[in-house]
Amino acid sequence: MNQPRLYASSNELQRRDAAAVLREYSPRLRWGGGEGGGRAGEDDDEGDAVLDVGCGTGEVTASLLLPALPARVRRVVGADLSPAMVRYAGAQHRDPRLLFVEADIAAPDLHRSPLAAQAGPRGFFKLFSFYCLHLVDQRMALRNMNVLLAPGGEALLAFLAKCPIFNVYESLAKYPQWRRYMTDVRKYVSPYQNCKDPVREFSTLLDEEGFIILDCCCKELNFEYLSLECLRDAVTSVNPFIERIPEGERAQFVVDIMKEIITQKLVTFVEDDMQKKITFTYSLLVAFIEKSRN
Ligand SMILES: C[S@@+](CC[C@H](N)C(=O)[O-])C[C@H]1O[C@@H](n2cnc3c(N)ncnc32)[C@H](O)[C@@H]1O
């Protein structure tokens, strides 16, 4: 996932969903300093620091998250595994309150990283993550989030529970031509893709990692692409295998992805106002959680 330009121009689905999740949950976030019914006696003179895990190109961080936060937030840190994403985000979004850093949220030594140093003496007051956690070892990521958050700090997480593109990855991993580039395909398929009850499974994990669950739900969603080209760009921009494929073969890889999408009937075509729309169905897991104060 190192294609910031392509991702920035084809991430309408991710932006739409992050905006909806923020709209729904922002009123429930608690802040100190008297805003939003905060916790008396927990004021921090320097203001609050907030973390966005898997910030990618930073559009969601800068254009959706930052404006949704109260003025007392002095710093929003966007963290991402991809150096290309972090570089792009830093160059595109220049606000003194924003900082983009490289970090692996599932790294065993994250507590010693430059990201941890940004948390302030008590930790991040809020943590957000949109469209990232289906890509990581969730137990390790939650453990690290627990370390990074201040006691009583809240986290709002949204990630893919199920998505047809994961079936495409599994099919392509069986093609003789692509097999060798996709031996670790399971790593890039959501852990809940074949799960009967993603909410229950994720809630169990949250509970085991010591979080208080304020809400956890799965949203069944649709997204309409205006053309197959738009869908192609969107799926290419988040494809984790493409960089491993020799440049001369990448176009064929993308053709095969699109063929699988069509033959597996993973999208439906709708004629509407003389326009052909392509509908894509998936489910998003949303969790609103709190770190215990003890
Ligand atoms: C689909 S993008 C989402 C970007 C942004 N949050 C948004 O909603 O537009 C997923 C991002 O997660 C990042 N990512 C994947 N694994 C990660 C990890 N272990 N730690 C931090 N970021 C990670 C990827 O590099 C990628 O930029």
Ligand as a Chemical Component Dictionary entry (heavy atoms), coordinates in Angstrom:
data_LIG
# 
_chem_comp.id                   LIG 
_chem_comp.type                 NON-POLYMER 
_chem_comp.pdbx_formal_charge   0 
_chem_comp.three_letter_code    LIG 
# 
loop_
_chem_comp_atom.comp_id 
_chem_comp_atom.atom_id 
_chem_comp_atom.alt_atom_id 
_chem_comp_atom.type_symbol 
_chem_comp_atom.charge 
_chem_comp_atom.model_Cartn_x 
_chem_comp_atom.model_Cartn_y 
_chem_comp_atom.model_Cartn_z 
_chem_comp_atom.pdbx_ordinal 
LIG C1  C1  C 0  -6.733 1.865  3.235  1  
LIG S1  S1  S 1  -5.515 2.873  3.960  2  
LIG C2  C2  C 0  -6.511 3.906  5.018  3  
LIG C3  C3  C 0  -5.932 5.286  5.149  4  
LIG C4  C4  C 0  -6.781 6.296  5.913  5  
LIG N1  N1  N 0  -6.986 5.918  7.298  6  
LIG C5  C5  C 0  -8.106 6.497  5.229  7  
LIG O1  O1  O 0  -9.137 6.164  5.830  8  
LIG O2  O2  O -1 -8.116 6.992  4.097  9  
LIG C6  C6  C 0  -4.758 1.779  5.130  10 
LIG C7  C7  C 0  -3.458 2.316  5.683  11 
LIG O3  O3  O 0  -3.049 1.502  6.784  12 
LIG C8  C8  C 0  -1.640 1.448  6.761  13 
LIG N2  N2  N 0  -1.182 0.298  7.561  14 
LIG C9  C9  C 0  -1.223 -1.008 7.232  15 
LIG N3  N3  N 0  -0.682 -1.759 8.209  16 
LIG C10 C10 C 0  -0.277 -0.891 9.182  17 
LIG C11 C11 C 0  0.378  -1.042 10.432 18 
LIG N4  N4  N 0  0.733  -2.251 10.870 19 
LIG N5  N5  N 0  0.648  0.055  11.175 20 
LIG C12 C12 C 0  0.305  1.289  10.711 21 
LIG N6  N6  N 0  -0.312 1.499  9.527  22 
LIG C13 C13 C 0  -0.594 0.438  8.764  23 
LIG C14 C14 C 0  -1.302 1.320  5.278  24 
LIG O4  O4  O 0  0.045  1.687  5.000  25 
LIG C15 C15 C 0  -2.317 2.274  4.657  26 
LIG O5  O5  O 0  -1.789 3.564  4.476  27 
# 
loop_
_chem_comp_bond.comp_id 
_chem_comp_bond.atom_id_1 
_chem_comp_bond.atom_id_2 
_chem_comp_bond.value_order 
_chem_comp_bond.pdbx_ordinal 
LIG C1  S1  SING 1  
LIG S1  C2  SING 2  
LIG S1  C6  SING 3  
LIG C2  C3  SING 4  
LIG C3  C4  SING 5  
LIG C4  N1  SING 6  
LIG C4  C5  SING 7  
LIG C5  O1  DOUB 8  
LIG C5  O2  SING 9  
LIG C6  C7  SING 10 
LIG C7  O3  SING 11 
LIG C7  C15 SING 12 
LIG O3  C8  SING 13 
LIG C8  N2  SING 14 
LIG C8  C14 SING 15 
LIG N2  C9  SING 16 
LIG N2  C13 SING 17 
LIG C9  N3  DOUB 18 
LIG N3  C10 SING 19 
LIG C10 C11 SING 20 
LIG C10 C13 DOUB 21 
LIG C11 N4  SING 22 
LIG C11 N5  DOUB 23 
LIG N5  C12 SING 24 
LIG C12 N6  DOUB 25 
LIG N6  C13 SING 26 
LIG C14 O4  SING 27 
LIG C14 C15 SING 28 
LIG C15 O5  SING 29 
# 
